[in-house]
Every structure is written in C-alpha cells, then in structure tokens.
Amino acid sequence: MKRGKKYTEAAKLIDKTTLYTVADACSLVKKTATSKFDETIEAHFRLGVDGRHADQQVRGAVVLPHGTGKTVRVLVFAKGDKVAEAEAAGADYVGGDELIPKIQNDGWFEFDVVVATPDMMGVVGRLGRVLGPKGLMPNPKAGTVTMDVAKAVNDIKAGKIEYRLDKTNIIHCPVGKASFTEEQLSENLDTLIGALIKAKPAAAKGAYIRSATIASTMGPGIKLNTARFQ
C-alpha cells in the first residue's frame, strides 16, 4: 500500500520494535499528526476475550477528564417533565413519537448520541433497525437509558464516550485531538484504560489487554506497553 509523504515522514519517528509508555506515546502521536485539520487521536485495544460469549462481553462508558474535543449532539426521547429537564441540561433535540417518521422515513440523523427514559424504550425500539447498525441505540450499560436525563446529557457533553467490542474483539475509542496537550491526552488515555480494566469479565483468561495502539486520523500507529495494564 502506497503511503503519502507526510505519513512516511511521520512513520520514521516511530520505532516499530518499541512498546511505548502512555506519556511517550502521547508525545509521539502529537508529532505524527501533521495534517492541516485537528486530527482525532484514537486508541485501539485488542482484548483477550471472546465477545461471542455473553459472559465475555466488554461494554460500558466513561467520562474522559478532558473530553474528546468534539461537540456532541444529543437527542433525548422523553415525555412529561423529563422534556424540560433534558432541554435545561443542554440536549440538542428532545421529543417522542413525532420523531419516528423523521428518522425512519426522512433519514434524519443530525445527532451523535441518543438518550431515552425507560418508559420511552417502546417507542425507540421501533427504530432498532436504523439506530442499531449506526451504534446509536440507547443502552442501560452505557447510561443512555435512564430517568436521570440531565446527568446523562451533562456527562455526554462533558466528554463521555462509549466503548464496546467489535466482531474481532477490538475496542476503538477517541481519546482527544492533536491540539490537546500531552498531559490531557495521557490523562484521557489512562482514564479509558482504567475503565477497561474495571470492565474485565470474570470469564476472561490469560492476558486481558493483548495489545494497544494509538494513532492520529492520518498518522501511523504507536504501540503501547501493555505489561502494566494487566
């Protein structure tokens, strides 16, 4: 695969045989993010679990201390006094049944996260086929099915991210932007790693975090030393 000049130059800064500490990796990833736009820094974790088994699923959410650097648009499904509560907390959109045709028929997806009160899940369930594949379906484990809509909205706006295994038992999460300081990236990454360790299933055997890499949107991967994560 032919790589661009900037990628090739950035790759020269990384020793592929070295497993870097979080601090060193965060320092390097900033140097390898050379695009004109503010690149997202992503972390990728290969876990020693088999997500096909329910008792080895890894899924949850964590609030990153410095956020993701992205403005997140929140849609809340609620009724009664919860509507005003969600609006006061800063939800971008709040509604109920009337939003179903807008999403289903008009293909409206001007939102990044969906929150719902438990009594609205019957309504939201009708959108399962369109929200599910996009990873937008509210889930109690991620804190997006809750009566405390104000807390949910505040957490999301403050930098809450969801993590879940993909089909290859890898978790992909944003941990900030290239414009963040090394300290901000390090603290966000440490917070995410701590959450993943806490979420380790009892059924997991052997090394839990098999490998971990961070990279900017257009940059090469930087491998982390996972020995201290076990």
C-alpha positions, 0 to 999 in steps of 0.5 A, a space after each residue: 500500500 502506497 503511503 503519502 509523504 507526510 505519513 512516511 515522514 511521520 512513520 520514521 519517528 516511530 520505532 516499530 520494535 518499541 512498546 511505548 509508555 502512555 506519556 511517550 506515546 502521547 508525545 509521539 502521536 502529537 508529532 505524527 499528526 501533521 495534517 492541516 485539520 485537528 486530527 482525532 487521536 484514537 486508541 485501539 485495544 485488542 482484548 483477550 476475550 471472546 465477545 461471542 460469549 455473553 459472559 465475555 462481553 466488554 461494554 460500558 462508558 466513561 467520562 474522559 477528564 478532558 473530553 474528546 474535543 468534539 461537540 456532541 449532539 444529543 437527542 433525548 426521547 422523553 415525555 412529561 417533565 423529563 422534556 424540560 429537564 433534558 432541554 435545561 441540561 443542554 440536549 440538542 433535540 428532545 421529543 417522542 413519537 413525532 420523531 419516528 417518521 423523521 428518522 425512519 422515513 426522512 433519514 434524519 440523523 443530525 445527532 451523535 448520541 441518543 438518550 431515552 427514559 425507560 418508559 420511552 424504550 417502546 417507542 425507540 425500539 421501533 427504530 432498532 433497525 436504523 439506530 442499531 447498525 449506526 451504534 446509536 441505540 440507547 443502552 442501560 450499560 452505557 447510561 443512555 437509558 435512564 430517568 436521570 436525563 440531565 446527568 446523562 446529557 451533562 456527562 455526554 457533553 462533558 466528554 463521555 464516550 462509549 466503548 464496546 467490542 467489535 466482531 474481532 474483539 477490538 475496542 476503538 475509542 477517541 481519546 482527544 485531538 492533536 491540539 490537546 496537550 500531552 498531559 490531557 491526552 495521557 490523562 484521557 488515555 489512562 482514564 479509558 484504560 482504567 475503565 477497561 480494566 474495571 470492565 474485565 469479565 470474570 470469564 476472561 483468561 490469560 492476558 486481558 489487554 493483548 495489545 494497544 495502539 494509538 494513532 492520529 486520523 492520518 498518522 501511523 500507529 504507536 504501540 503501547 506497553 501493555 505489561 502494566 495494564 494487566 
